[in-house]
Amino acid sequence: MSHRALALLFLLAGCGGDGAPADGLVADMASLGDLALPIGTSPLGMNDVSILVPLPSSPSTPVLLLASDLMADGQPLVSRPMWDRIILDGSGMAEVFADYRALHVVAARFDLCSRHAPGACPVDADGQLRLVLQPIDPGAGADDVSLHALYTIPSAELAALVGELRGLAGLAAGARTAPLQPSPSLIAAPSGPYADRLRTLLRGKATSDRLRRFTFLAQPGTLSSIHWEMRGLDWDGTQFVELPIPTLAATREGATLVASTSFDLLPLVDAPAGLALATSASRFAAANDTDRRAALAALAAIESPLASTADTVQCASCHVATISMYQRMTESSLALADVSGRYASSYDLSIAAGNNTTSARTLRMFGWLGRDAFIGQRVANDTAQALVEMEARYPAP
């Protein structure tokens, strides 16, 4: 075995959870061959930490994984009982009628912690893997339905994880300085060493014992309005319970598109203050300049990992922030430079590869609607912050 193959074996050892490779990983590694690039030394870019998977050529042939595919623990990525539970509305009826067998992994994101609080991850915190799944229809692309499955990665595995991400970056296509976009590596080679190695990594990390949160965002097909429902399940240490939505005395939230560029959030708490104004085109138009700037600053705070997290703001606020920011900019004389508190980074925060600034027809933040990619500003900002911390804590050898 070459020194590169030995290095790969070492980096993947943490995937089994007990210090040894999980079942199936050694066979997967053997298929990778003798890699021609160094392991664990490549710089990381935006598309190495957050990976938007291109749509498959066929619903039956995933680029990476199906919900029903078995992970390293022998369990499916998403169990059928969990799927059946998450799609039920408050009355016990199925809110969407997507086929469980059509659920594909469409995105993956790695981070050094779960970001319960704003700011940098605590040094001793466990990391996180987030997988986004959507149903893929033949010929039509992705439905406006998504699940987010969040897995914990023990802190002891994080150094090896970052090393493995560097190894993947060494196989990747595209510039490391590029902004977020559908994965150049998976577009260039939907099968091959990069895809195989990434799939192996995901199978080792996304095991059922590490699942901590399971969330749902969908546009129910039974409604005539353009409306989305949001809710989730959270692991309390013994079982999955309904996820309380931050700032709301509720476990479910809805968002309805109104007059093309506005959103009605129900229930709505105006937190951070200015959210209600920023999401209403008519109210924003009638507001004075001071209130407009404050409303846009509220959106900037929602989009910044240094000011808020998914555990401190309501679900819908993150999902409507990107389109609301750009629509209010378009409708007023203000520019992004006028908005205080915007997250800044040396990494390219552009989201031009997605349709989030031009279309309000979906609240996707990192996924697909039909055959169109959507990338939210919060996702780009979170990715850049994760990169800053990874490079500082685990610099390349």
MIRO-980673 format. One record per residue: x, y, z of N, C-alpha, C in turn; residue in one letter. Coordinates in steps of 0.1 Angstrom, whole numbers, plus 5000, padded with zeros to 4 digits. Each point is the difference from the previous one (the first is absolute). Layout:
  neast  nnorth   nup  caeast  canorth  caup  ceast  cnorth   cup  residu
      X       Y     Z       X        Y     Z      X       Y     Z       A
...
END
This chain:
  neast  nnorth   nup  caeast  canorth  caup  ceast  cnorth   cup  residu
   5009    4988  5000    4991     5012  5000   5009    5012  5000       M
   4997    5010  4992    5008     5012  4999   4998    5009  5012       S
   5009    5010  5001    4999     5009  5012   4987    5009  4999       H
   4996    5002  4987    4987     5008  4999   4988    4992  5004       R
   5000    4987  4996    4989     4991  5004   5000    4999  5015       A
   5012    4999  5007    5000     4999  5014   4995    5012  5007       L
   5003    5012  4994    4995     5012  5005   4985    5001  4999       A
   4994    4995  4989    4986     5000  4999   4993    4990  5010       L
   5007    4989  5002    4994     4991  5010   5000    5006  5014       L
   5011    5008  5003    5000     5006  5013   4989    5011  5002       F
   4998    5008  4989    4990     5010  5001   4986    4995  5001       L
   4998    4989  4994    4986     4994  5000   4998    4992  5012       L
   5010    4997  5009    4998     4991  5011   4989    5005  5009       A
   4999    5013  5002    4990     5005  5009   4986    4998  4996       G
   4997    4996  4987    4987     4998  4995   4992    4989  5007       C
   5007    4990  5006    4993     4989  5006   4995    5003  5014       G
   5005    5011  5006    4996     5004  5013   5007    4993  5011       G
   5007    4989  4998    5008     4993  5010   5014    5000  4997       D
   5005    5008  4991    5014     5001  4996   5004    4991  4989       G
   4990    4991  4995    5003     4992  4989   4991    5003  4988       A
   5004    4997  4988    4991     5003  4988   4987    4992  5001       P
   4989    5007  4997    4987     4993  5000   4999    4990  4989       A
   4991    4991  5002    4998     4989  4989   4998    5007  4987       D
   5007    4995  4990    4998     5005  4986   5010    5010  4996       G
   5006    5007  5010    5009     5011  4997   5013    4996  4993       L
   5006    4989  5005    5012     4995  4995   4998    4996  4985       V
   4989    4993  4997    4997     4997  4986   4999    5012  4992       A
   4993    5011  5005    4998     5012  4993   5014    5006  4997       D
   5009    5000  5010    5013     5006  4999   5008    4993  4989       M
   4999    4987  5000    5008     4992  4990   4996    5004  4986       A
   4988    5005  4998    4995     5004  4986   5006    5013  4996       S
   5006    5008  5010    5005     5013  4997   5014    4999  4993       L
   5007    4989  5002    5013     4998  4994   5011    5009  5007       G
   5011    5001  4993    5011     5007  5005   4999    5015  4996       D
   4995    5008  5009    4997     5014  4997   5012    5008  4995       L
   4999    5008  4990    5011     5007  4994   5003    5013  5007       A
   4992    5004  5010    5002     5013  5006   5003    4998  5015       L
   5007    5009  5007    5002     4998  5014   4987    5000  5008       P
   5001    4993  5011    4988     4999  5009   5001    5011  5011       I
   4989    5008  5001    4999     5009  5012   5008    5012  4999       G
   5005    5005  4989    5008     5012  4999   4994    5011  4992       T
   4989    4998  4993    4995     5010  4991   4992    5010  5007       S
   5001    5013  4996    4992     5010  5006   4985    4997  4997       P
   4991    5005  5009    4986     4998  4999   4993    5012  4994       L
   4990    4998  4992    4992     5010  4995   4986    4999  5003       G
   4991    5009  4996    4986     5000  5004   4993    4987  4996       M
   5004    4995  4988    4993     4988  4995   5006    4987  5005       N
   5010    5001  5009    5005     4988  5007   4994    4997  5013       D
   4994    5011  5006    4993     4999  5013   4985    4999  4999       V
   4995    5007  4990    4985     4999  4997   4999    4995  4985       S
   4994    4989  4998    5000     4993  4987   4985    4999  4995       I
   4997    5008  4990    4987     4999  4993   5001    4990  4989       L
   4993    4989  5002    5001     4988  4991   4992    5003  4987       V
   5006    4998  4989    4992     5001  4987   4988    4990  5000       P
   4990    5004  4992    4989     4991  4999   5004    4987  4992       L
   4994    4989  5004    5004     4987  4993   4994    4999  4986       P
   5007    4992  4992    4994     4998  4987   4988    4992  5000       S
   4997    4992  5011    4988     4992  5001   4997    5000  5015       S
   4987    5000  5004    4996     4999  5014   5005    4987  5007       P
   5003    4990  4992    5004     4987  5005   5015    4998  5002       S
   5007    5010  4995    5015     5000  5000   5005    5012  5007       T
   5001    5000  5013    5004     5012  5008   5015    5004  4997       P
   5003    5013  5000    5014     5004  4999   5007    4995  5013       V
   4994    5002  5011    5007     4996  5013   4992    4989  5007       L
   4988    5004  5005    4993     4990  5009   4985    5002  4999       L
   4993    4990  5002    4985     5000  5002   4997    4999  5015       L
   4989    5004  5004    4996     4999  5014   5000    4986  5005       A
   4997    4991  4991    4999     4986  5003   5013    4992  5000       S
   5011    5007  4996    5013     4994  4999   5005    4997  5015       D
   5007    4989  5001    5005     4996  5013   5013    5007  5003       L
   5001    5005  5013    5012     5006  5005   5010    4990  5006       M
   5010    5005  5006    5011     4991  5006   4994    4991  5011       A
   4989    5004  5006    4994     4993  5011   4990    4990  4995       D
   4998    4999  4987    4990     4990  4995   4986    5005  5000       G
   4998    5013  5004    4987     5006  5000   4998    5010  4988       Q
   4988    5002  4996    4998     5009  4989   5003    5014  5004       P
   5004    5008  4991    5003     5014  5003   4988    5007  5006       L
   4988    4999  4995    4988     5004  5006   4990    4989  5001       V
   4996    4996  5012    4991     4989  5002   4986    5003  4995       S
   4993    4991  4995    4987     5002  4995   4991    5005  5012       R
   5001    4995  5012    4992     5006  5011   5002    5015  5002       P
   5013    5004  4999    5003     5014  5002   4994    5009  4989       M
   5001    4995  4988    4994     5007  4989   4985    5001  5001       W
   4993    4989  5004    4986     5000  5002   4996    5010  5011       D
   5008    5001  5010    4997     5009  5011   5001    5014  4997       R
   5011    5004  4993    5003     5014  4997   4990    5006  4990       I
   4994    4992  4991    4991     5006  4990   4986    5002  5005       I
   4997    4995  5012    4986     5001  5005   4997    5015  5005       L
   4989    5005  4996    4996     5013  5006   4994    4998  5014       D
   4996    5011  5006    4995     5000  5013   4988    4991  5003       G
   4993    4996  4989    4988     4992  5002   5003    4985  4997       S
   5012    4997  4997    5004     4986  4998   4999    4996  4985       G
   4997    5010  4991    4999     4997  4986   5014    5003  4993       M
   5003    4993  4990    5012     5002  4992   4999    5014  4993       A
   5010    5008  5002    4999     5014  4994   5006    5000  4986       E
   5009    4991  4997    5006     4999  4987   4998    4985  4996       V
   5000    4998  4987    4998     4987  4994   5012    4995  4992       F
   5012    5006  5004    5012     4995  4993   5004    4986  5003       A
   5006    4993  4991    5004     4986  5002   5013    4999  5008       D
   4999    4993  5011    5012     4997  5008   5011    4995  4991       Y
   4997    4991  4991    5011     4994  4992   5007    5010  4990       R
   4994    5012  4999    5005     5010  4991   5009    5011  5007       A
   5002    4998  5013    5008     5009  5008   5015    4999  4998       L
   5006    5010  4994    5014     5000  4997   5007    5010  5010       H
   5013    4998  5003    5008     5010  5006   5004    5010  4990       V
   4996    5012  5002    5003     5011  4990   5010    5010  5005       V
   5004    4999  5013    5010     5009  5005   5006    4994  5013       A
   5012    5004  5003    5007     4996  5012   5008    5012  5005       A
   5000    5002  5014    5008     5011  5006   5007    4995  5012       R
   5013    5004  5001    5008     4996  5012   5003    5012  5008       F
   5000    4998  5014    5003     5012  5008   5007    4994  5013       D
   5006    5009  5007    5008     4996  5012   4991    5000  5013       L
   4987    5004  4998    4991     4999  5012   4985    5002  4994       C
   4991    4999  5009    4986     5001  4996   4995    5015  5000       S
   5009    5009  5005    4997     5014  5000   4987    5003  5007       R
   5000    4996  5013    4988     5004  5008   5001    5014  5004       H
   5011    5006  5001    5002     5014  5003   5008    5007  4989       A
   4998    5013  4998    5007     5008  4990   5015    5000  5003       P
   5008    5002  4990    5015     5001  5002   5007    4987  4997       G
   5013    4999  5003    5008     4989  4997   4996    4988  5008       A
   5003    4988  4995    4997     4987  5007   5009    4999  5012       C
   4994    4995  5011    5009     4997  5012   5010    4989  4996       P
   5011    5001  5006    5011     4991  4996   4997    4985  5003       V
   4992    4998  5010    4997     4986  5004   4986    4995  4995       D
   4994    5008  4991    4987     4996  4995   5001    4989  4990       A
   4989    4992  4999    4999     4990  4989   4997    5007  4987       D
   5004    4994  4989    4997     5006  4987   4987    4995  4995       G
   4997    5004  4988    4986     4997  4994   5001    4998  4985       Q
   4993    4990  4996    4997     4997  4985   4985    5003  4998       L
   4997    5008  4990    4986     5002  4996   4998    4995  4986       R
   4990    4991  4999    4997     4995  4986   4986    5005  4997       L
   4998    5005  4987    4988     5004  4995   4995    4990  4990       V
   4987    4996  5002    4994     4990  4991   4988    5006  4993       L
   4998    4997  4987    4988     5004  4993   4995    4989  4991       Q
   4987    4999  4998    4995     4990  4990   5003    5005  4986       P
   5004    4990  4992    5003     5003  4986   4990    4993  4991       I
   4994    5008  4991    4990     4995  4991   5006    4997  4986       D
   4996    4990  4993    5005     4998  4987   4997    5011  4991       P
   5010    5006  4994    4998     5011  4990   4997    5013  5006       G
   4995    5001  5013    4996     5013  5005   5011    5006  5010       A
   5009    4992  5004    5010     5005  5010   4995    4998  5014       G
   5003    5010  5009    4998     4999  5014   4986    5006  5004       A
   4993    4993  5009    4988     5006  5005   5003    5010  5011       D
   4990    5009  5003    5002     5010  5010   4997    4994  5014       D
   5008    4990  5003    5000     4993  5013   5014    4997  5004       V
   5003    5002  5012    5014     4996  5005   5000    4996  5014       S
   5009    4991  5003    5003     4996  5013   5015    5004  5003       L
   5002    5004  5013    5014     5002  5004   5003    4991  5011       H
   5010    4991  4998    5004     4991  5011   5013    5004  5005       A
   5001    5003  5013    5012     5006  5007   5006    4989  5009       L
   5013    4997  4998    5007     4990  5007   5012    5006  5008       Y
   5002    4995  5012    5011     5004  5008   5013    4993  4996       T
   5011    5007  5000    5013     4994  4997   5008    5002  5013       I
   5004    4990  5007    5008     5002  5012   5012    5008  4998       P
   5003    5009  5010    5011     5009  4999   5013    4993  4997       S
   5002    4988  5005    5012     4992  4998   5002    4997  4986       A
   4990    5001  4991    5001     4996  4986   5002    5012  4991       E
   5000    5012  5006    4999     5012  4991   5014    5002  4993       L
   5011    4998  5006    5013     5002  4993   5001    4991  4988       A
   4996    4987  5002    5000     4990  4989   4990    5004  4989       A
   4988    5005  5005    4990     5005  4990   5005    5011  4991       L
   5006    5010  5006    5006     5011  4992   5011    4995  4991       V
   5008    4991  5005    5010     4994  4991   4994    4992  4988       G
   4989    4993  5003    4993     4993  4989   4994    5010  4990       E
   4994    5011  5005    4995     5010  4991   5011    5006  4991       L
   5012    5002  5006    5011     5004  4992   5004    4990  4990       R
   4999    4987  5003    5003     4990  4991   4990    5000  4988       G
   4987    5002  5003    4990     5001  4990   5003    5013  4991       L
   5004    5011  5007    5003     5012  4992   5012    4997  4990       A
   5009    4991  5004    5011     4997  4991   4995    4993  4987       G
   4988    4994  5001    4994     4993  4988   4990    5009  4993       L
   4997    5011  5006    4989     5008  4995   5003    5008  4987       A
   4990    5003  4993    5000     5008  4988   4997    5014  5004       A
   5004    5010  4992    4996     5014  5003   5010    5007  5009       G
   5000    5013  5000    5009     5008  5008   4995    5000  5015       A
   5010    4999  5009    4997     5001  5014   4995    5013  5004       R
   5002    5010  4992    4995     5014  5003   4986    5002  4995       T
   4994    4991  4993    4986     5002  4994   4990    5001  5011       A
   4989    5008  4997    4989     5000  5009   4991    4988  5000       P
   4991    4999  5009    4991     4988  5000   4992    4999  4987       L
   4999    4987  4995    4993     4997  4988   4998    4985  5000       Q
   4992    4995  4991    4999     4985  4998   5014    4994  4999       P
   5003    4990  5007    5013     4994  5001   5007    4999  4987       S
   5011    5007  4997    5007     4998  4988   5006    4986  4999       P
   5004    4995  5011    5006     4986  5000   4990    4990  4996       S
   4988    5000  5005    4990     4990  4997   4993    5003  4986       L
   5001    5012  4996    4995     5003  4986   5010    4994  4990       I
   5013    5002  5003    5011     4995  4991   5000    4985  5000       A
   4998    4994  5011    5001     4985  5001   4990    4995  5011       A
   4988    4998  4995    4990     4995  5010   5003    4986  5005       P
   5009    4993  4994    5005     4988  5006   5015    5000  4998       S
   5007    4993  5009    5015     5001  5000   5005    5002  5014       G
   5013    5003  5002    5007     5000  5013   4994    5011  5009       P
   4997    5012  4995    4994     5010  5009   4987    4996  5005       Y
   4991    4996  4992    4986     4996  5004   5000    4988  5009       A
   5009    4990  4997    5001     4988  5008   5005    5003  5014       D
   5010    5009  5000    5006     5003  5013   4990    5008  5009       R
   4993    5010  4994    4990     5008  5007   4989    4991  5005       L
   4995    4991  4992    4990     4991  5004   5004    4991  5011       R
   5012    4995  5000    5005     4992  5011   5001    5008  5013       T
   5004    5013  4999    5001     5008  5012   4986    5003  5006       L
   4990    5002  4991    4986     5003  5005   4995    4987  5006       L
   5002    4989  4994    4995     4987  5006   5006    4998  5014       R
   5012    5004  5002    5006     4997  5013   4995    5010  5011       G
   4997    5012  4996    4996     5011  5010   4985    5000  5002       K
   4992    4997  4990    4985     5002  5001   4994    4987  5005       A
   5004    4996  5012    4994     4988  5006   4988    5003  5009       T
   4991    4991  5002    4988     5003  5007   5003    5004  5015       S
   5010    4995  5006    5003     5004  5014   5005    5014  5001       D
   5003    5006  4989    5006     5014  5000   4989    5010  4996       R
   4989    4996  4995    4989     5009  4996   4995    5008  5012       L
   5000    5013  4999    4996     5009  5011   4988    5009  4997       R
   4998    5003  4987    4989     5009  4996   4996    4996  4986       R
   4986    5001  4998    4994     4996  4988   4990    5011  4996       F
   5002    5008  4990    4990     5011  4998   4994    4999  4986       T
   4989    5007  4998    4991     4998  4988   4997    5014  4996       F
   5001    5002  4986    4995     5013  4994   4994    4996  4987       L
   4987    5002  4998    4993     4996  4988   4989    5009  4997       A
   4996    5000  4987    4988     5007  4995   4990    4989  4998       Q
   4990    4999  5009    4990     4989  4998   4992    5002  4987       P
   4999    4988  4993    4994     5000  4987   4985    5002  5001       G
   4994    5000  5012    4985     5001  5001   4996    5015  5000       T
   5009    5009  5002    4997     5014  5001   5000    5008  4987       L
   4991    5009  4998    5000     5008  4987   5010    5012  5001       S
   5003    5005  5013    5009     5010  5002   5014    4995  4999       S
   5010    5010  4999    5014     4996  5000   5004    5001  5015       I
   5001    4989  5006    5001     4999  5015   5009    4989  5004       H
   5008    5002  5010    5010     4990  5005   4997    4997  5015       W
   5002    4988  5003    4999     4996  5014   5014    4995  5005       E
   5003    5004  5013    5013     4997  5006   4998    4994  5014       M
   5007    4989  5003    5000     4994  5013   5012    4991  5001       R
   5002    4994  5012    5011     4991  5001   4999    4990  5012       G
   5009    4991  5001    5001     4991  5011   5014    5001  5006       L
   5001    5000  5013    5013     5002  5007   5002    4988  5010       D
   5012    4995  5001    5003     4989  5009   5002    5006  5014       W
   4993    4995  5010    5001     5005  5013   5008    4992  5009       D
   5007    4990  4994    5009     4991  5008   4994    4986  5001       G
   4987    4999  4998    4993     4987  5001   4991    4997  4988       T
   4995    5011  4994    4990     4999  4989   5000    5013  4992       Q
   4993    4999  4988    4999     5012  4992   4986    5007  5004       F
   5001    5013  5003    4988     5007  5004   4999    5012  4991       V
   4988    5006  4999    4998     5011  4992   5009    5012  5003       E
   5006    5006  4990    5010     5010  5002   4993    5014  5003       L
   5003    5006  5011    4995     5013  5003   5006    5010  4991       P
   4992    5009  4993    5006     5010  4991   5004    5012  5008       I
   5013    5004  4999    5005     5012  5008   4991    5012  4998       P
   4998    5007  5011    4993     5013  5001   4985    4997  4999       T
   4995    4989  4996    4986     4997  4999   4995    4990  5011       L
   4988    5001  5004    4994     4990  5009   4993    4990  4992       A
   5008    4994  4991    4994     4991  4990   5011    4990  4995       A
   4995    4989  4994    5009     4990  4995   4998    4999  4984       T
   4992    5009  4995    4998     5000  4986   4999    5015  4995       R
   5004    5003  4988    4999     5013  4995   4997    4999  4985       E
   4993    5010  4995    4996     5001  4986   5005    5013  4994       G
   5002    5000  4987    5003     5012  4992   4992    5000  4987       A
   4993    5011  4998    4992     5001  4987   5005    5011  4992       T
   5003    4998  4987    5004     5011  4991   4988    5008  4997       L
   5002    5013  5001    4989     5010  4998   5005    5011  4990       V
   4992    5002  4990    5003     5010  4990   5014    5000  4994       A
   5005    4988  4998    5012     4997  4993   5013    5002  5008       S
   5000    5010  5009    5013     5002  5007   4999    5002  5015       T
   4988    4997  5005    4998     5001  5015   4997    4987  5005       S
   5002    4998  5014    4997     4988  5006   4991    5002  5013       F
   4990    4992  5002    4993     5000  5012   5005    4988  5008       D
   5006    5003  5012    5005     4989  5008   4990    4997  5011       L
   4997    4988  5003    4990     4997  5010   5004    4987  5008       L
   5002    5002  5013    4999     5013  5008   5012    5008  4997       P
   4999    5013  5002    5011     5009  4998   5003    5008  5013       L
   5012    4999  5004    5006     5009  5011   5010    5009  4993       V
   4999    5013  5002    5009     5009  4993   5013    5000  5007       D
   5008    4989  4998    5013     4999  5007   5009    4993  4990       A
   5011    5006  4997    5004     5014  5006   4991    5011  4995       P
   4999    5010  5007    4991     5011  4997   5003    5006  4986       A
   4990    5000  4992    5001     5005  4986   4997    4989  4990       G
   5000    4987  5005    4997     4989  4991   4986    5002  4993       L
   4990    5004  5007    4987     5001  4995   4999    5011  4989       A
   5008    5011  5002    5000     5011  4990   5008    4995  4988       L
   5011    4993  5002    5008     4996  4989   4994    4990  4991       A
   4990    4992  5005    4994     4990  4992   4987    5005  4993       T
   4996    5012  5002    4988     5006  4994   5004    5011  4990       S
   4998    4998  4987    5003     5011  4990   4992    5013  5003       A
   4987    4998  5003    4992     5012  5002   5004    5008  5013       S
   5002    4993  5011    5004     5007  5012   5014    5006  4998       R
   5009    4993  4993    5014     5006  4999   4999    5012  4991       F
   4992    5000  4990    4998     5012  4991   4995    5012  5008       A
   4992    4998  5010    4994     5011  5007   5009    5004  5012       A
   5010    4993  5003    5008     5003  5011   5010    5011  4997       A
   5005    5007  5011    5010     5010  4998   5014    4993  4999       N
   5010    5008  4996    5013     4995  4997   5007    4993  5012       D
   4998    5006  5012    5005     4994  5012   4995    4986  5003       T
   4987    4999  4999    4993     4987  5002   5004    4990  4989       D
   5002    5004  4988    5004     4991  4989   5014    4994  5003       R
   5009    5009  5004    5013     4996  5003   5001    4990  5012       R
   4991    5002  5010    4999     4991  5011   4995    4987  4996       A
   4990    5000  4991    4994     4987  4995   5011    4992  4992       A
   5007    5007  4992    5010     4993  4992   5012    4995  5009       L
   5003    5007  5011    5010     4996  5010   4995    4987  5007       A
   4987    4999  5002    4994     4988  5006   5002    4988  4991       A
   4998    5002  4987    5003     4989  4990   5015    4996  5000       L
   5009    5010  5001    5014     4998  5000   5004    4992  5012       A
   4994    5003  5012    5002     4992  5012   4996    4986  4999       A
   4988    4998  4993    4995     4986  4998   5010    4992  4991       I
   5006    5007  4991    5009     4993  4990   5015    4998  5006       E
   5003    5006  5011    5014     5000  5005   5002    4989  5011       S
   5009    4991  4998    5003     4990  5011   5006    5007  5012       P
   5004    5012  4999    5006     5007  5012   4989    5007  5008       L
   4988    5001  4995    4989     5007  5006   4988    4991  5004       A
   4999    4988  4993    4988     4992  5003   5003    4986  4995       S
   4992    4990  5004    5001     4986  4996   4986    4995  4998       T
   4999    4988  4995    4987     4993  4999   4994    4998  5013       A
   5007    5001  5011    4994     4998  5013   4996    5013  5007       D
   5002    5011  4993    4997     5013  5006   4990    5008  4991       T
   4997    4996  4988    4990     5007  4992   4990    4990  4995       V
   4988    5004  4997    4990     4991  4995   5003    4995  4986       Q
   4995    4988  4997    5004     4993  4987   4998    5008  4988       C
   4988    5006  4999    4997     5007  4987   5008    5012  4998       A
   5006    5007  5010    5007     5012  4999   5013    4997  4991       S
   5007    4989  5002    5011     4997  4992   4996    4997  4986       C
   4989    4994  4998    4996     4996  4986   4995    5011  4992       H
   4995    5011  5006    4995     5011  4992   5010    5012  5000       V
   5011    4999  5008    5009     5011  5001   5006    5004  4987       A
   5005    4990  4992    5008     5004  4988   4991    5007  4990       T
   4989    4994  4996    4991     5006  4990   4995    5013  5005       I
   4997    5001  5013    4994     5013  5006   5011    5011  4999       S
   5012    4997  5003    5011     5010  5000   5001    5005  4986       M
   5001    4992  4990    5002     5004  4986   4988    5007  4994       Y
   4988    4996  5004    4988     5006  4995   4998    5014  5006       Q
   5003    5002  5013    4999     5013  5006   5011    5009  4994       R
   5012    4995  4997    5010     5008  4993   4995    5005  4987       M
   4993    4991  4992    4995     5003  4987   4989    5011  5001       T
   4992    4999  5010    4989     5009  5002   5003    5013  5006       E
   5012    5002  5005    5004     5012  5007   5013    5006  4993       S
   5004    5011  5005    5012     5006  4996   5012    4996  5008       S
   4998    4991  5009    5011     4995  5008   5008    4990  4993       L
   5013    4998  5004    5009     4990  4994   5005    4991  5012       A
   5005    4989  4996    5005     4991  5010   5011    5006  5009       L
   5007    5010  4994    5010     5007  5008   4994    5008  5011       A
   4987    5003  4999    4993     5008  5010   4995    4992  5012       D
   5001    4986  4999    4995     4991  5010   5011    4997  5011       V
   4997    5004  5012    5009     4998  5011   5000    4985  5005       S
   5011    4995  5004    5001     4987  5006   5001    4988  4990       G
   5002    5003  4988    5001     4989  4990   5013    4992  5002       R
   4999    4987  4999    5011     4991  5002   5010    5003  4989       Y
   5013    5000  5003    5011     5002  4990   5010    4989  5002       A
   5007    4997  4989    5010     4989  5000   5009    5002  4989       S
   5012    4994  5001    5010     5000  4989   4996    4990  4990       S
   4991    4991  5003    4994     4990  4991   4989    5006  4991       Y
   4998    4995  4988    4991     5006  4991   4986    4996  5005       D
   4992    5010  5004    4986     4997  5005   4989    5001  4990       L
   5004    5001  4987    4990     5001  4990   4991    4988  4999       S
   4987    5002  4998    4991     4989  4998   4993    5001  4986       I
   5008    5006  4991    4995     5002  4986   4997    4986  4993       A
   5006    4989  5005    4997     4987  4993   4986    4995  5004       A
   4993    5006  5010    4987     4996  5003   4990    5011  4996       G
   4987    4997  5001    4990     5009  4996   4993    5008  5012       N
   5006    5000  5011    4994     5005  5012   4997    5015  5000       N
   5008    5007  4992    4998     5015  5000   4991    5004  4989       T
   4995    4991  4991    4991     5004  4989   4987    4993  5001       T
   4998    4990  5008    4988     4992  5000   4995    4998  5014       S
   4987    5003  5003    4994     4997  5013   4991    4988  4999       A
   5002    4992  4990    4991     4988  4998   5003    4988  5008       R
   5011    5001  5008    5004     4990  5009   5008    5006  5011       T
   5000    4993  5012    5008     5004  5011   5012    4991  5002       L
   5004    4993  4989    5012     4992  5001   5012    5008  5003       R
   5009    4996  5009    5012     5007  5003   5013    4993  4994       M
   4999    4987  4998    5011     4992  4995   4994    4988  4994       F
   4995    5001  4988    4994     4989  4993   4995    5004  4987       G
   4989    4993  4996    4995     5002  4986   4984    5002  5000       W
   4995    5007  4990    4986     4999  4997   4999    4998  4985       L
   4994    4988  4996    5001     4996  4986   5015    4997  4997       G
   5005    5008  4990    5014     4998  4996   5008    5013  5003       R
   4994    5009  5009    5007     5012  5003   5006    4999  5014       D
   5013    5004  5001    5007     5000  5013   4996    5012  5008       A
   5000    4998  5013    4997     5011  5010   5010    5000  5011       F
   5006    5012  5003    5010     5001  5010   4997    5013  5008       I
   4998    4999  5013    4997     5011  5009   5013    5007  5005       G
   4998    5013  5003    5012     5007  5005   5005    4994  5013       Q
   4991    4996  5008    5004     4994  5013   5009    4988  4998       R
   4997    4992  4990    5008     4988  4998   5014    5004  4996       V
   5001    5010  4991    5014     5005  4996   5007    5005  5012       A
   4993    5008  5008    5007     5006  5012   5004    4989  5010       N
   4992    4990  5002    5003     4989  5010   5012    4993  4994       D
   5000    4997  4987    5011     4993  4994   5013    5007  5002       T
   5000    5013  4997    5013     5008  5002   5004    5000  5014       A
   4991    5001  5010    5004     5000  5014   5006    4987  5004       Q
   4994    4989  4995    5006     4987  5002   5014    4998  4995       A
   5002    5006  4988    5013     4999  4994   5010    5008  5008       L
   4997    5012  5004    5009     5008  5009   5004    4992  5012       V
   4991    4994  5006    5003     4992  5013   5007    4987  4997       E
   4997    4993  4989    5008     4988  4997   5014    5003  4997       M
   5003    5011  4992    5013     5003  4996   5008    5005  5013       E
   4993    5007  5009    5007     5004  5012   5004    4989  5010       A
   4990    4991  5001    5002     4989  5010   5007    4988  4995       R
   4998    4997  4987    5007     4988  4994   5006    5004  4987       Y
   5011    5008  5001    5007     5005  4987   5006    4988  4993       P
   5001    5002  4987    5006     4990  4992   5014    4997  5004       A
   5005    4987  5000    5013     4997  5004   5011    5007  4991       P
END
